[in-house]
Amino acid sequence: MILSFIGGGFDIWQVLAALLSAAAVIFLTLPVHEFAHGFIADKLGDPTPRRQGRLTLNPLAHLDPIGSLGILLFGIGWAKPVGINARYFRNPKRDMALTALAGPVSNVIMAFIVLFLTNLVFFFAKDGEIGSVTAFIIIAMYYIANINVYLAVFNFIPVPPFDGSRVLFAFLPTRYYFAIMRYERYIFIGILILLYTRVLDYPLSVASNYIMSRLSYLSGLPFGVSVFNHII
């Protein structure tokens, strides 16, 4: 996030909008993401998130310092994972997949809501002169939606410890699942290296931009506008 502006020729308002939107994601989006995991797990019979005090939207219960810094610097990060015990599930593979899906789905839903509001603001402003305050609001809201989509795509990477791995492994034999999970720590370090070297920038950007364009189009249908086309 911040690093993308260094040497990029962006003005101070864009930087400020990015910082404020990153703060909104850290203190709102990440807690909702983890709460969604815990809520679905709880509904499927696992009391672990409730016992750990994770069925709350209080940011302090969910935030991870390094993951939050990742949001500020790169626009991609994570919160403290919710503890899940699959032994409580009636159908462990299916229920684990549903629990894992809840996080990225919550990000997509939040992105859609924010884009709907962004298109609403843009609709009422587009026929007149867009003042600096209105432009600032539109850019900040767009960034919030964009980070949400990035988080959804990022978390859907189909390797441990990301949510996508839980969905993929629901279709794999159990022996393969546990064999791969033994290397979870090393795989995660490998992903961090790929992020640092920006190898993953292109595939993540392509997927995120596509989802953003579709969400912006759908959320703008009632207004006949798509703010995505005016910002990109």
DAHU-V441694 format. One record per pair of residues at least 4 apart in sequence whose ideal C-beta (glycine too) atoms are under 7 Angstrom apart, sorted by the first residue. I is the first residue (numbers start at 1). J is the second residue. If there is no record, write none. Layout:
I | J
I | J
This chain:
1 | 18
1 | 22
1 | 71
1 | 72
1 | 73
1 | 74
1 | 75
2 | 72
2 | 73
3 | 73
3 | 74
4 | 8
5 | 10
5 | 15
5 | 18
10 | 14
10 | 15
12 | 16
13 | 17
13 | 136
14 | 18
14 | 139
15 | 19
16 | 20
17 | 21
17 | 136
17 | 139
17 | 140
17 | 143
18 | 22
18 | 143
19 | 23
20 | 24
20 | 140
21 | 25
21 | 140
21 | 143
21 | 144
21 | 147
22 | 26
22 | 71
22 | 72
22 | 147
23 | 27
24 | 28
24 | 144
25 | 29
25 | 30
25 | 71
25 | 144
25 | 147
25 | 148
26 | 30
26 | 63
26 | 68
26 | 71
27 | 59
28 | 32
29 | 33
29 | 107
29 | 110
29 | 147
29 | 148
29 | 151
30 | 34
30 | 62
30 | 63
30 | 79
31 | 35
31 | 57
31 | 58
31 | 59
31 | 62
32 | 36
32 | 57
32 | 106
32 | 110
33 | 79
33 | 103
33 | 106
33 | 107
33 | 151
34 | 38
34 | 54
34 | 62
34 | 79
34 | 82
35 | 39
35 | 55
35 | 56
35 | 57
36 | 40
36 | 102
36 | 103
36 | 106
37 | 41
37 | 82
37 | 99
37 | 102
37 | 103
38 | 42
38 | 49
38 | 54
38 | 55
38 | 82
39 | 43
39 | 55
40 | 44
40 | 98
40 | 99
40 | 102
41 | 46
41 | 48
41 | 49
41 | 84
41 | 99
42 | 46
42 | 47
42 | 49
42 | 50
42 | 55
44 | 89
44 | 95
44 | 98
44 | 99
45 | 88
45 | 89
45 | 90
46 | 84
46 | 85
46 | 88
46 | 89
47 | 51
47 | 88
48 | 52
48 | 83
48 | 84
48 | 85
49 | 54
49 | 55
49 | 82
49 | 83
50 | 55
52 | 83
53 | 61
54 | 61
54 | 62
54 | 82
56 | 61
59 | 63
62 | 79
62 | 80
63 | 68
63 | 79
63 | 80
64 | 68
64 | 78
64 | 79
64 | 80
65 | 69
66 | 70
67 | 71
67 | 77
67 | 78
67 | 79
68 | 72
68 | 77
69 | 73
70 | 74
70 | 76
70 | 77
71 | 75
71 | 77
71 | 147
74 | 195
75 | 147
75 | 150
76 | 150
76 | 151
76 | 154
76 | 195
84 | 96
84 | 99
86 | 92
86 | 96
89 | 95
89 | 96
90 | 95
91 | 95
92 | 96
93 | 97
93 | 170
94 | 98
94 | 170
95 | 99
96 | 100
96 | 166
96 | 170
97 | 101
97 | 166
97 | 167
97 | 170
98 | 102
100 | 163
100 | 166
100 | 167
101 | 105
101 | 163
101 | 167
102 | 106
103 | 107
103 | 155
103 | 163
104 | 108
104 | 152
104 | 155
104 | 156
104 | 163
105 | 109
106 | 110
107 | 111
107 | 148
107 | 149
107 | 151
107 | 152
108 | 112
108 | 149
108 | 152
109 | 113
110 | 114
110 | 148
111 | 115
111 | 145
111 | 148
111 | 149
111 | 215
112 | 116
112 | 215
112 | 219
113 | 117
114 | 118
114 | 141
114 | 144
114 | 145
115 | 119
115 | 145
115 | 215
115 | 216
115 | 219
116 | 120
116 | 219
117 | 121
117 | 141
118 | 122
118 | 138
118 | 141
118 | 142
118 | 145
118 | 227
119 | 123
119 | 219
119 | 220
119 | 223
119 | 225
119 | 226
119 | 227
120 | 124
120 | 223
121 | 125
121 | 134
121 | 137
121 | 138
122 | 126
122 | 138
122 | 225
122 | 227
123 | 223
123 | 225
125 | 130
125 | 134
126 | 225
130 | 134
130 | 135
131 | 135
132 | 136
133 | 137
134 | 138
135 | 139
136 | 140
137 | 141
138 | 142
138 | 227
139 | 143
140 | 144
141 | 145
142 | 146
142 | 227
142 | 231
143 | 147
144 | 148
145 | 149
145 | 212
146 | 150
146 | 212
147 | 151
148 | 152
149 | 153
149 | 208
149 | 211
149 | 212
150 | 154
150 | 204
150 | 208
151 | 155
152 | 156
153 | 204
153 | 207
153 | 208
153 | 211
154 | 204
155 | 162
155 | 163
155 | 164
156 | 162
156 | 163
156 | 164
157 | 162
157 | 164
157 | 191
158 | 164
158 | 165
158 | 168
159 | 165
159 | 187
160 | 165
160 | 180
160 | 181
160 | 184
160 | 187
161 | 165
161 | 184
161 | 188
163 | 167
164 | 168
165 | 169
166 | 170
168 | 172
169 | 177
172 | 176
172 | 177
174 | 178
175 | 179
176 | 180
177 | 181
178 | 182
183 | 187
184 | 188
185 | 189
186 | 190
187 | 191
188 | 192
189 | 193
190 | 194
191 | 195
192 | 196
193 | 197
194 | 199
194 | 200
195 | 200
200 | 204
201 | 205
202 | 206
203 | 207
204 | 208
205 | 209
206 | 210
207 | 211
208 | 212
209 | 213
210 | 214
211 | 215
212 | 216
212 | 228
213 | 217
213 | 228
214 | 218
215 | 219
216 | 220
216 | 226
216 | 227
216 | 228
217 | 221
217 | 226
220 | 225
220 | 226
220 | 227
227 | 231
228 | 232
